[in-house]
Amino acid sequence: MTSNADPGPASGAGAVGVSGPTRSLWLKLLGLSSAAAGGALLLAGVAALVFNGGTGLLSCLFGGALVMAFFAISLVIGHVVGRNNPSGAIGLFVGTYFVKVVGFAVVLFILGAPDWLDAQWFLIGAVVTVVFWQAAEIYGFSKARLQIYNDPQTREGGTDV
């Protein structure tokens, strides 16, 4: 059986370099997720301003800011730990999730909701931020180059296989 597929462009004359893991994965995810969630939150804030005035805007931004802080803590911890122990970063990333949930719940129960807070716009801001943050994180993880095997360094031009 023969193929009628176009062979495509000829490969270059240069050597192909070795690919390695993504550098500073956690900070890259933090920037990407913050930009996506921040942009969506600003759009939701404009809607809150139009429909409910300044109170709606502040409530929406407050809800989104809490969510962004919640998720950013994990990524910063992942970055700090991941520099020295990349495989342990995921475990600590998950462990901090539990601590944050309990911590934020305690803070919210102790402080309570401020009088100016519009619960509907607070929730809208939080949900919009979660959806866009998570979508950006999933996209960032899908594009990351994670080193799975501990490949030994090979001599120049050779292979250990």
C-alpha positions in Angstrom: 0.0 0.0 0.0 1.4 3.4 -0.9 0.6 6.8 0.6 -0.4 9.8 -1.4 0.4 12.1 1.6 2.6 15.1 0.9 6.0 14.6 2.5 6.1 18.2 3.8 9.0 20.5 4.1 12.5 19.1 4.2 14.1 19.1 7.7 16.7 21.7 8.4 20.4 21.1 8.4 20.9 22.1 12.0 20.9 19.6 14.9 17.8 19.1 16.9 18.3 20.1 20.6 17.3 18.0 23.6 14.1 19.1 25.1 13.9 19.5 28.8 11.2 20.2 31.4 9.3 23.5 31.3 11.3 26.1 33.3 9.4 27.7 36.2 6.1 25.9 35.5 4.4 27.2 38.6 5.1 30.9 37.9 4.2 30.5 34.3 0.8 29.0 35.4 0.4 31.8 37.9 0.9 34.5 35.2 -1.3 32.7 32.7 -4.1 32.0 35.1 -4.0 35.4 36.7 -4.3 37.1 33.3 -7.2 34.9 32.2 -9.1 35.2 35.5 -8.3 38.9 35.9 -9.6 39.7 32.4 -12.8 37.8 32.9 -13.2 39.3 36.4 -12.9 42.8 34.9 -15.6 42.1 32.4 -17.9 40.7 35.1 -17.1 43.8 37.2 -18.2 46.1 34.3 -21.5 44.2 34.2 -21.8 44.5 38.0 -21.2 48.2 37.7 -23.8 48.7 35.0 -26.5 46.6 36.7 -25.8 47.3 40.4 -23.4 50.3 40.7 -20.4 50.5 42.8 -21.6 48.0 45.4 -21.9 45.4 42.7 -18.5 46.2 41.3 -16.8 46.0 44.7 -18.6 42.8 45.6 -17.7 41.2 42.3 -14.0 42.2 42.5 -13.8 41.1 46.2 -15.2 37.6 45.3 -12.8 37.3 42.4 -9.8 38.6 44.4 -10.4 36.0 47.2 -10.5 33.2 44.6 -7.3 34.5 42.9 -5.5 34.7 46.3 -6.7 31.2 47.1 -5.3 29.6 44.0 -2.2 31.8 43.8 -1.0 30.5 47.2 -0.8 27.0 45.9 1.2 28.0 42.8 3.7 30.0 44.8 4.2 27.2 47.2 4.6 24.8 44.2 7.2 27.1 42.8 9.2 27.4 46.0 9.2 23.7 46.8 9.5 22.7 43.1 12.9 24.2 42.7 14.5 21.8 45.2 12.0 18.9 45.0 10.0 18.8 41.8 8.3 15.5 42.6 7.3 16.7 46.0 5.7 19.9 44.7 2.5 18.2 43.6 2.0 16.6 47.0 2.5 19.8 48.8 0.3 21.6 46.2 -2.5 19.2 47.1 -1.8 19.4 50.9 -2.0 23.2 50.9 -5.4 23.0 49.3 -6.9 21.5 52.5 -5.2 24.1 54.7 -6.5 26.9 52.5 -10.1 25.6 52.5 -10.1 25.4 56.3 -8.2 28.7 56.7 -10.5 30.7 54.3 -13.6 29.1 55.9 -12.5 30.2 59.4 -11.7 33.7 58.2 -15.1 34.1 56.5 -17.0 32.7 59.5 -15.1 34.9 62.0 -15.3 38.1 60.0 -18.6 37.5 58.4 -19.9 39.3 55.4 -19.5 43.1 55.3 -22.7 45.2 55.2 -21.8 46.6 51.7 -21.4 43.1 50.2 -23.9 42.1 47.4 -24.0 38.3 47.7 -25.1 37.8 44.1 -22.3 39.7 42.6 -19.8 38.3 45.0 -20.8 34.8 43.9 -20.7 35.8 40.2 -17.2 37.3 40.5 -16.0 34.2 42.4 -17.5 31.7 39.9 -16.2 33.6 36.8 -12.8 33.7 38.3 -12.7 30.0 39.2 -13.9 29.0 35.7 -11.3 31.1 33.9 -8.5 30.3 36.3 -9.0 26.6 36.0 -9.4 26.7 32.2 -6.1 28.6 32.0 -4.4 26.2 34.4 -5.5 23.2 32.4 -4.3 24.9 29.2 -1.0 25.7 30.9 -0.5 22.2 32.2 -1.4 20.7 28.8 1.4 22.8 27.2 4.0 22.1 29.8 6.9 19.8 29.1 7.3 17.7 32.2 10.3 15.4 32.3 9.0 11.9 33.2 12.2 9.9 33.1 15.5 10.8 34.7 17.6 10.5 31.4 21.3 10.4 32.0 23.5 13.0 30.4 24.9 11.6 27.2 28.3 12.3 25.6 28.3 14.9 22.8 26.8 13.3 19.7 26.3 9.9 21.3 23.6 8.0 23.0 23.6 5.6 26.0 21.1 3.2 24.3 
